[in-house]
Amino acid sequence: MTETVKAKEAFAMFVGIFQSLTGILSITVAYLIYYNPDFFPVRTMFNLLPEHVAFYMMLLIVVGSFAIISGLLIIHEWSIRT
């Protein structure tokens, strides 16, 4: 394997992991917006109205799910090539 291929594989692995972690963070923020715990009041910090919470949850969960799936597919695609 050449050095260029190894560098591309490492970069793809980094991007895939970063994208998956971004998706997990997005879903975690969606949960925190819904739950709004006392120790970390996300809904209060962002000044979100209660009637908009369902929309933000749906948006963040959909985007987070696609980010996780896409990141895992990037990792899977580059791990098969080796």
N, C-alpha and C positions, 0 to 999 in steps of 0.2 A: 504494500500500500504506500502510495506517495504521501509526502507531507501535506500536500494540498487537500487530498481526500480526508486525511485525519483532521485537518483544521476545519473543513466543512462539516464533518461529522460532529466534532466538538461544538461548533457553533450551532448546528441544528439541535443538538441535545440541550444546549443552554436555552435556546429560544423556546423549545418545547416545554421545558421545565418552567421557565418564566411565565409562559402563557398559561400553563395549567395552574400555577400558583396565583396568577391574576384572576382566573376564573373562580378558584376557591375563595379568594378574598372578596370577590364580588358577591358570591352567594352568602358569605358570612356577614357582609354589610347588609344584605337584604334581610337576613334573619334579625340582625340588631335593630334595623329600622322597624320591623314588626314588633319585636319584643320590647324594645326601648328600656333596657335595664337601668337601674338607678346609678350604678357605678360608671356607666358609659352611655349617656342619653343621646344617641345618634339622632333621633327624631327631633329632639330639642335643639341640638347643635345646628342642624341643617334647616331648622324652622319649617318643618314639613307639616302640612295640614293633615288631620286624620283621614279625610276623605281621599287623599292622594296616595296613601300608604300602599294600597293594593296595586296601584299602577307601578309605583317604583319597585315594589317587590317583584312583580311579574317581569319588568324590564331587566332588573339586575339578575334574576334567576335565569332568564333566557340567554342573556349575554354571557353570564358565567358558565352556563352549561355548554354553549358553543365554544367558549374559550378552552374549557377543560378537554372537550372532545378533540378540538383542533390540535391542542398541544400534545395530547396522547398519540394522535395520528402522526404528527411530525416525528415524535420519538420512535414510534413503531416503524415508520417508513425508513428511517435512517439506521435503525438497528438491524433490519432485514438485509440491508445492502452489504453488511460486513460478513 
